[in-house]
C-alpha cells in the first residue's frame, strides 16, 4: 500500500465528513442559540410602564391641579417639591421586582437605567411636555 | 485485520485505496447522519417551544387589557377596578363578561388571591397588570348654608346626592357646584337630586335661598372612592 496516496484518500473523506458535520452543527447551533424566545418580558414591561403612567395620570393630586402628573409638571418649583412624593408613589405602585425612571420636563425621578436590560416604556402627554415612564427588572 | 483489508488483499494498490475510502465514507456517512439527527431534534424542539404558548399568551394579554380598559365590565375607569364587581365574580359571569375566555382554562388573581378560575389553569402563560381597586364610600354633610357660607368637600368625587328639605317658608332656588348652576327651580327645589361633578377638581357647593337654611335642610352625600394598589394576574393554560 502506497503510504502517501492511502493517507490522502482517507483524509479526504474525513475532511468531507468533518465539513459536513460542521455545517449541520452550525445549523443546529442556530436553532439552539439564536431562535428568539418571545417570553413576553418586554411586552410585560411595557404593560407595567403603561399602567404606572395611567395610574399617575389619573391619580388625584396632593395639593392642587387636576391630576398628580399635572401637579408635578406644573412648574420647576412644584416638581422639586413633589419629587420625593412622586418617587414614593411609584415605589408603592410598581411591583417590588421593578426599578423605574420617570423623565419629566424638569428632570428625572428614579434610578439611572443600566445598559443592556430590557426596558418597558410609556409616554404620557401633559400640558407642560411629555412624561416618560421606563421600568426594568431589578 | 478488517474485512475491507481481507477482501482487498490480492488486488492492486489502487483498489485497496478504494476499499479504505469506502470504510471512511461509511464512517463519514454515520457521522453526518448522526449530526443531522441531532439537528432535526434541536430544530423540532425549538419550533415546538416557540409555538406551544403563543396563543395562550395572546389570550392572556388581551383578557388583561380588557379587564383594565376604561369601558371594561369590571372597571370604574382605566386601570381602576370596582371592588364589588371584582369580589362577586363567578366562572359563569366571567365568561359572560369576557367571551374570549370561553373554552379556555383561565385564572384571574389579584395580589395572588384567586378571584375566578375557569377550567384547570395551573401553569400556562401569565400577564400581570398594575391596577387600583376602588371602594366607594359615602360621606354625608349637612351644614347650615347661607349667603357666603359654602361647603367645600374634602375629597374629590364624581357625583353628589342632594336631599333638599328647606324649612317652611324658605325657597331654595339654585344649587351651584364650583360656581356652575347644577340645580335650578324658581318655584323651589325639594326632594332628592343627583348631580354629576368633576372628579378633577375640588368641589364647592353653594345654595341660594331666600332665607336661612339651618343644618340638615340640605344634605350633601359625596361618594369619594378609596383606592388601593394591586397586581392583577391573568393566567391562560390551554
Interface residues (C-beta under 8 A of the other chain):
Chain A: X1 X2 X5 X6 X9 X10 X12 X13 X14 X16 X17 X20 X21 X24 X25 X27 X28 X31 X32 X35 X37 X38 X40 X43 X44 X47 X48 X51 X52 X54 X55 X58 X60 X66 X67 X92 X93 X94 X95
Chain B: X13 X16 X17 X18 X20 X21 X24 X25 X27 X28 X29 X31 X32 X35 X36 X38 X39 X42 X43 X45 X46 X49 X50 X54 X57 X61 X64 X68 X77 X78 X79 X80 X125 X127 X128 X129 X130 X131 X132 X156 X199 X200 X201 X229 X231
